[in-house]
Amino acid sequence: MSKSYLAVLAVLLVAALLGMAVAEDPGYLLIAWRNMSIETSIWVGVGFLLALWLLYGLLRALVRLLNASGRRINPWSRRNRQRRANEVATRGLLEFAEGHWATALRLLKRSAPQAELPLINYLAAARAAHEMEDYAECDSLLREAYESNPKADVAIAVTQAQLQIARGQLEQALATLTRLRKQHPKHLYALKLMSQLYLRLEDWDRLEQLLPDLRRHKVLKATDQQALEHQVYVALLSQAGQRSRQLDAGQSSPLSQVWEKLSRELRQDPALIEAYALQLRAIGAEAQAEELLRESLRQHYHDRLVHLYGLIQGKDPARQLAGAERWLAEHPHNPTLLLALGRLALRNSLWGKAREYLEASFASRKDIQTCAELARMLEHIGEHQASQRTLQEGFELMLHDLPQLPTPKSRSA
């Protein structure tokens, strides 16, 4: 049996019951007011009230319909004003995307007060004014953006800091970001912007303080994080080395203090070991640098550290040479190691061994530094012709990358 059939039966049943109730007892209803009175059955009164209620509903629906039609037809209605503002805002954003800054600024400013999302208009207009280098207008638009939506203070502050950095107003940008991080310490993009700002200011101490947060929240890619840490600590070691050179003997070295602050992982990094060893050498602590490099190379061979090891004089040059020669077993033809061994042999006044190592290094790789070292040694041991031949080879190395240019003819010609 279908639902419609059941509904018809239900209506007929209710109507029959209602008709029987009216026929059995129509009731009596009297409404009196001053000199007027209305007498009727109670069922007629109920029907009259239902009719009034239906009439009220119809009138209310009609008023709503007319009001809605009026909003669509009336060009000055709020709905139509907002629609036109949105159309202008869309045009302004398109002009902004195409780089037409002046047109974009005019359209976005005009549509902002009535637009559905005025904040977007103000921020885009501020960027357009920035591109036009109208910085006063840009700041004014950012203030209007805040007035239109105070809850968007984070987005506005981030935009302001970005524009200040782009203008080169680094101190103002720092003040903006400091305030933002104080109010919203967990805002990661503000943290990233602040790290970029400290990098431009070369404020290595403050940037170092941000490194743990940058790593913990994974604000940067792993490779970028590692590169930033290297840059920060190389700069801090360099600064500490400069301060150490100005201290009197016996005073605590800032260089060692910076090194001790590094994590165990960073103290095993070849680039940072090299930076530390170079600063130790610069302040005259070559014995300490030699121990550092020897321990590092004992664990992991690295060409740049080997090169530096050959330039440093340890406490015991003979032991230093003997230790380095053990690396030949695994790297017998490495030109960097052979050059370092040649220099260490020179430091031990082992001229024959030094010549062998330097010649082997130069044969393995034609390097101008090896050439100079070998030519100098040959000259000092009286091998003048061999020294001149070596210098000629080095001169040809320098000529190798020069462009082909016309040269003046000799006068004898």
C-alpha positions as CSV (number, residue, x, y, z in Angstrom):
1,M,0.0,0.0,0.0
2,S,1.5,3.3,-1.1
3,K,2.2,6.2,1.3
4,S,0.0,8.6,-0.6
5,Y,-3.0,6.2,-0.2
6,L,-2.4,6.0,3.5
7,A,-2.2,9.8,3.8
8,V,-5.5,10.2,2.0
9,L,-7.1,7.6,4.4
10,A,-5.7,9.5,7.4
11,V,-7.1,12.8,6.2
12,L,-10.5,11.3,5.5
13,L,-10.5,9.7,9.0
14,V,-9.6,12.9,10.7
15,A,-12.2,14.9,8.7
16,A,-14.9,12.3,9.6
17,L,-14.0,12.4,13.3
18,L,-14.0,16.2,13.2
19,G,-17.4,16.3,11.5
20,M,-18.9,13.9,14.0
21,A,-17.5,16.1,16.9
22,V,-19.0,19.2,15.3
23,A,-22.4,17.6,14.7
24,E,-22.5,16.1,18.3
25,D,-21.4,19.4,20.1
26,P,-20.8,22.6,18.0
27,G,-19.9,24.5,21.2
28,Y,-20.5,28.2,21.8
29,L,-18.2,31.2,21.5
30,L,-19.0,34.8,22.5
31,I,-16.7,37.7,21.9
32,A,-17.9,41.0,23.4
33,W,-16.2,44.4,23.3
34,R,-18.0,47.6,24.4
35,N,-21.3,47.6,22.4
36,M,-20.2,44.9,20.0
37,S,-20.6,41.2,20.4
38,I,-19.9,38.2,18.2
39,E,-21.6,34.9,18.7
40,T,-20.6,31.7,16.9
41,S,-19.8,28.1,17.4
42,I,-16.4,27.3,18.8
43,W,-15.4,25.4,15.6
44,V,-16.1,28.4,13.4
45,G,-14.0,30.5,15.7
46,V,-11.1,28.1,15.5
47,G,-11.4,28.1,11.7
48,F,-11.4,31.9,11.7
49,L,-8.3,32.0,13.8
50,L,-6.5,29.5,11.5
51,A,-7.5,31.7,8.5
52,L,-6.0,34.8,10.2
53,W,-2.8,32.9,10.9
54,L,-2.5,31.8,7.3
55,L,-3.2,35.3,6.1
56,Y,-0.4,36.7,8.4
57,G,2.1,34.1,7.0
58,L,1.2,35.0,3.4
59,L,1.6,38.7,4.1
60,R,5.0,38.2,5.8
61,A,6.2,36.1,2.9
62,L,5.1,38.8,0.5
63,V,6.9,41.5,2.4
64,R,10.1,39.5,2.4
65,L,9.8,38.8,-1.4
66,L,9.3,42.5,-2.1
67,N,12.2,43.5,0.2
68,A,14.5,41.0,-1.5
69,S,13.5,42.2,-5.0
70,G,14.1,45.8,-3.9
71,R,17.6,44.9,-2.8
72,R,18.3,43.4,-6.2
73,I,16.7,46.2,-8.1
74,N,17.9,49.2,-5.9
75,P,21.4,50.1,-7.1
76,W,22.3,51.7,-3.7
77,S,21.3,48.7,-1.6
78,R,24.0,47.2,0.6
79,R,24.0,44.0,-1.4
80,N,24.5,45.8,-4.7
81,R,27.2,48.1,-3.2
82,Q,29.1,45.0,-2.0
83,R,28.7,43.2,-5.3
84,R,30.2,46.2,-7.2
85,A,33.0,46.5,-4.7
86,N,33.9,42.9,-5.1
87,E,34.0,43.3,-8.8
88,V,36.3,46.3,-8.5
89,A,38.4,44.3,-6.0
90,T,38.8,41.4,-8.4
91,R,39.9,43.8,-11.1
92,G,42.4,45.4,-8.7
93,L,43.8,42.0,-7.8
94,L,44.2,41.1,-11.4
95,E,46.1,44.4,-12.1
96,F,48.2,43.6,-9.0
97,A,49.1,40.2,-10.4
98,E,50.1,41.7,-13.7
99,G,52.3,44.3,-12.0
100,H,50.2,47.4,-12.8
101,W,50.8,48.9,-9.4
102,A,49.2,52.3,-9.8
103,T,46.0,50.9,-11.3
104,A,45.9,48.1,-8.7
105,L,46.4,50.6,-5.8
106,R,43.6,52.9,-7.1
107,L,41.1,50.0,-7.6
108,L,41.9,48.2,-4.3
109,K,41.7,51.4,-2.2
110,R,38.3,52.3,-3.8
111,S,36.7,49.0,-3.2
112,A,38.1,48.2,0.2
113,P,35.5,49.9,2.4
114,Q,32.6,48.0,0.8
115,A,34.4,44.8,-0.2
116,E,33.4,41.5,1.4
117,L,37.0,40.9,2.6
118,P,38.5,44.4,3.0
119,L,41.7,43.1,4.7
120,I,42.8,41.4,1.5
121,N,42.3,44.7,-0.4
122,Y,44.3,46.8,2.1
123,L,47.2,44.3,2.3
124,A,47.4,44.0,-1.5
125,A,47.1,47.8,-1.9
126,A,49.9,48.2,0.7
127,R,52.2,45.9,-1.4
128,A,51.3,47.9,-4.5
129,A,52.2,51.2,-2.8
130,H,55.5,49.5,-1.6
131,E,56.3,48.5,-5.2
132,M,55.8,52.2,-6.2
133,E,58.1,53.2,-3.4
134,D,55.3,55.2,-1.8
135,Y,56.2,54.1,1.7
136,A,54.1,56.6,3.5
137,E,51.0,55.4,1.7
138,C,52.0,51.8,2.3
139,D,52.2,52.3,6.1
140,S,48.8,54.2,6.0
141,L,47.2,51.3,4.2
142,L,48.5,48.8,6.8
143,R,47.0,51.0,9.6
144,E,43.7,50.9,7.8
145,A,44.0,47.2,7.4
146,Y,44.3,46.9,11.2
147,E,41.4,49.2,11.8
148,S,39.2,47.1,9.4
149,N,40.1,43.8,11.2
150,P,42.1,44.1,14.5
151,K,42.0,40.3,14.9
152,A,44.3,40.0,11.8
153,D,47.2,41.7,13.6
154,V,49.5,38.7,12.9
155,A,49.0,38.8,9.1
156,I,49.4,42.6,9.1
157,A,52.6,42.5,11.3
158,V,54.1,39.8,9.0
159,T,53.4,41.8,5.9
160,Q,54.8,45.0,7.5
161,A,58.0,43.1,8.5
162,Q,58.5,41.7,5.0
163,L,58.1,45.1,3.4
164,Q,60.5,46.7,5.9
165,I,63.1,44.1,5.2
166,A,62.6,44.6,1.5
167,R,63.1,48.4,2.0
168,G,66.3,47.8,4.0
169,Q,64.7,49.2,7.2
170,L,66.2,46.4,9.2
171,E,66.0,48.0,12.6
172,Q,62.3,48.8,12.2
173,A,61.7,45.2,10.9
174,L,63.5,43.9,14.0
175,A,61.2,45.9,16.2
176,T,58.1,44.7,14.4
177,L,59.2,41.0,14.6
178,T,60.3,41.3,18.2
179,R,56.8,42.6,19.1
180,L,55.1,39.9,17.1
181,R,57.2,37.1,18.7
182,K,56.5,38.5,22.1
183,Q,52.7,38.3,21.5
184,H,52.8,35.1,19.4
185,P,55.9,33.1,20.4
186,K,54.8,30.0,18.5
187,H,54.4,31.8,15.1
188,L,56.9,29.9,13.0
189,Y,57.0,32.2,10.0
190,A,57.9,35.1,12.3
191,L,60.7,32.9,13.7
192,K,62.0,32.3,10.1
193,L,61.8,36.0,9.2
194,M,63.7,36.9,12.4
195,S,66.5,34.4,11.5
196,Q,66.8,35.9,8.1
197,L,66.9,39.4,9.6
198,Y,69.7,38.4,12.1
199,L,71.6,36.9,9.2
200,R,71.4,40.1,7.2
201,L,72.4,42.1,10.3
202,E,75.2,39.6,11.0
203,D,74.0,39.4,14.6
204,W,75.5,35.9,15.2
205,D,74.9,35.8,18.9
206,R,71.2,36.3,18.6
207,L,71.0,34.1,15.6
208,E,72.7,31.3,17.6
209,Q,69.9,31.7,20.3
210,L,67.3,31.0,17.6
211,L,69.0,27.8,16.2
212,P,67.4,25.4,18.8
213,D,63.9,26.7,18.0
214,L,64.5,26.5,14.3
215,R,65.7,22.9,14.6
216,R,63.0,21.8,17.0
217,H,60.1,23.2,14.9
218,K,61.8,22.2,11.6
219,V,61.3,25.7,10.2
220,L,64.1,25.1,7.6
221,K,65.0,22.1,5.5
222,A,67.6,19.9,7.0
223,T,70.3,21.0,4.5
224,D,69.5,24.7,5.1
225,Q,69.5,24.3,8.8
226,Q,72.9,22.6,8.7
227,A,74.3,25.3,6.3
228,L,73.0,28.0,8.7
229,E,74.5,26.4,11.7
230,H,77.9,26.2,9.9
231,Q,77.7,29.8,8.9
232,V,76.8,31.0,12.4
233,Y,79.5,29.0,14.2
234,V,82.2,29.8,11.7
235,A,81.4,33.5,12.2
236,L,81.4,33.1,16.0
237,L,84.7,31.3,15.9
238,S,86.2,34.0,13.8
239,Q,84.9,36.7,16.1
240,A,86.2,34.8,19.1
241,G,89.6,34.4,17.4
242,Q,89.8,38.2,16.9
243,R,89.0,38.8,20.6
244,S,91.5,36.2,21.7
245,R,94.3,37.9,19.8
246,Q,93.7,41.0,21.9
247,L,93.9,39.3,25.3
248,D,96.9,39.1,27.5
249,A,98.6,35.8,28.2
250,G,96.9,33.7,30.9
251,Q,93.4,35.1,30.2
252,S,90.6,32.6,29.3
253,S,90.2,32.3,25.5
254,P,86.8,33.2,24.1
255,L,87.7,30.8,21.2
256,S,87.7,27.8,23.4
257,Q,84.5,28.9,25.1
258,V,82.7,29.0,21.7
259,W,84.1,25.6,20.7
260,E,82.9,24.0,24.0
261,K,79.4,25.3,23.4
262,L,79.1,23.3,20.2
263,S,77.3,20.0,20.3
264,R,79.3,16.8,20.0
265,E,78.0,16.3,16.4
266,L,79.1,19.8,15.4
267,R,82.6,19.3,16.9
268,Q,83.0,16.4,14.6
269,D,82.1,18.4,11.5
270,P,85.2,18.9,9.2
271,A,84.2,22.4,8.2
272,L,84.0,23.6,11.8
273,I,87.1,21.7,12.8
274,E,88.9,23.5,10.0
275,A,87.5,26.9,11.1
276,Y,88.6,26.3,14.7
277,A,92.0,25.1,13.8
278,L,92.6,28.1,11.6
279,Q,91.7,30.4,14.5
280,L,94.0,28.5,16.8
281,R,96.8,28.9,14.3
282,A,96.1,32.6,14.0
283,I,96.4,33.1,17.8
284,G,99.6,31.1,17.9
285,A,98.1,27.9,19.5
286,E,99.5,25.7,16.7
287,A,100.3,22.8,19.0
288,Q,96.6,22.7,20.1
289,A,95.5,22.9,16.5
290,E,97.8,20.0,15.5
291,E,96.3,17.8,18.2
292,L,92.8,18.7,17.2
293,L,93.5,17.9,13.5
294,R,95.4,14.7,14.3
295,E,92.6,13.3,16.4
296,S,90.0,14.2,13.8
297,L,92.0,12.7,10.9
298,R,92.6,9.6,12.9
299,Q,88.8,9.0,12.9
300,H,87.9,10.4,9.4
301,Y,90.2,11.3,6.6
302,H,89.4,14.7,5.0
303,D,91.5,16.5,2.3
304,R,91.0,20.0,3.6
305,L,92.1,19.0,7.1
306,V,95.1,17.2,5.7
307,H,96.1,20.3,3.8
308,L,95.8,22.4,6.9
309,Y,97.7,19.8,8.9
310,G,100.7,20.2,6.6
311,L,100.8,23.9,7.4
312,I,100.8,23.6,11.2
313,Q,103.8,23.0,13.4
314,G,103.1,20.7,16.3
315,K,105.1,20.1,19.5
316,D,107.0,17.2,17.9
317,P,107.5,17.7,14.1
318,A,109.1,14.2,13.7
319,R,106.1,12.5,15.4
320,Q,103.8,14.7,13.2
321,L,105.5,13.5,10.0
322,A,105.5,9.9,11.1
323,G,101.8,10.0,12.0
324,A,100.9,11.5,8.6
325,E,103.0,9.0,6.7
326,R,100.7,6.2,8.1
327,W,97.9,7.7,6.1
328,L,99.8,6.8,2.9
329,A,98.7,3.2,3.2
330,E,95.1,4.1,2.4
331,H,95.8,7.1,0.2
332,P,99.1,6.4,-1.6
333,H,98.7,8.8,-4.5
334,N,96.6,11.6,-2.9
335,P,98.2,14.9,-4.1
336,T,97.0,16.8,-1.0
337,L,98.5,14.3,1.4
338,L,101.8,14.2,-0.6
339,L,102.0,18.0,-0.4
340,A,101.4,18.0,3.3
341,L,104.0,15.3,3.8
342,G,106.5,17.3,1.7
343,R,106.0,20.3,3.9
344,L,106.3,18.2,7.1
345,A,109.5,16.7,5.7
346,L,110.8,20.2,5.1
347,R,110.0,21.1,8.7
348,N,112.1,18.2,9.8
349,S,114.9,19.2,7.4
350,L,114.5,16.0,5.4
351,W,115.3,17.5,2.0
352,G,115.4,14.3,0.0
353,K,112.2,13.0,1.4
354,A,110.6,16.4,1.0
355,R,111.6,16.5,-2.7
356,E,110.2,13.0,-3.3
357,Y,106.8,13.9,-1.7
358,L,106.6,17.2,-3.5
359,E,107.5,15.8,-6.9
360,A,105.0,13.0,-6.5
361,S,102.3,15.5,-5.5
362,F,103.1,17.7,-8.5
363,A,103.1,14.7,-10.8
364,S,99.7,13.6,-9.5
365,R,98.1,17.0,-9.8
366,K,99.5,20.1,-11.5
367,D,98.9,22.6,-8.7
368,I,100.4,26.1,-8.5
369,Q,101.0,25.9,-4.8
370,T,102.8,22.6,-5.0
371,C,104.9,24.0,-7.9
372,A,105.9,27.0,-5.8
373,E,106.8,24.9,-2.8
374,L,108.9,22.5,-4.9
375,A,110.7,25.3,-6.9
376,R,111.6,27.1,-3.6
377,M,113.1,23.9,-2.1
378,L,115.1,23.1,-5.3
379,E,116.5,26.6,-5.3
380,H,117.6,26.4,-1.7
381,I,119.4,23.0,-2.2
382,G,121.2,24.4,-5.3
383,E,119.2,22.7,-8.0
384,H,118.8,25.9,-9.9
385,Q,118.0,24.4,-13.3
386,A,115.4,22.1,-11.9
387,S,113.9,25.0,-10.0
388,Q,113.7,27.0,-13.2
389,R,112.0,24.2,-15.0
390,T,109.5,23.8,-12.2
391,L,108.8,27.5,-12.3
392,Q,108.3,27.4,-16.0
393,E,105.7,24.6,-15.6
394,G,104.0,26.7,-13.0
395,F,104.0,29.7,-15.3
396,E,102.4,27.6,-18.0
397,L,99.8,26.6,-15.6
398,M,98.9,30.2,-15.0
399,L,98.8,30.8,-18.8
400,H,96.5,27.9,-19.4
401,D,93.2,29.7,-18.6
402,L,94.1,33.0,-20.1
403,P,92.2,34.1,-23.3
404,Q,93.9,34.2,-26.6
405,L,94.9,37.9,-27.1
406,P,97.3,39.7,-29.4
407,T,100.7,40.4,-27.8
408,P,103.3,43.0,-28.7
409,K,106.2,42.0,-30.9
410,S,109.7,42.0,-29.5
411,R,111.9,44.9,-30.3
412,S,114.5,42.7,-31.8
413,A,112.1,41.6,-34.5
